[in-house]
Amino acid sequence: MFSPPLGSIATIVVMFVWLKAQPFLSLMGGSAVMAQAAGVPYTEVSRSFSTGLGSSLGGVGGR
């Protein structure tokens, strides 16, 4: 039996510890696994990520 949250955490740990990936990339991978387990289409995952990241980065340097 597969648990989506455990699969997501396992992805983060494997990417960060064993593959020596950057923490940001590991979190992106874990969230992508969680989205796929929840049935979110690939196009929606990328759109949601770019929208969220864009608004976050836009607020950092905004006046």
Secondary structure as GFF3:
##gff-version 3
##sequence-region A 1 63
A	DSSP	alpha_helix	4	13	.	.	.	ID=ss1
A	DSSP	pi_helix	14	18	.	.	.	ID=ss2
A	DSSP	alpha_helix	23	37	.	.	.	ID=ss3
A	DSSP	alpha_helix	42	61	.	.	.	ID=ss4
###
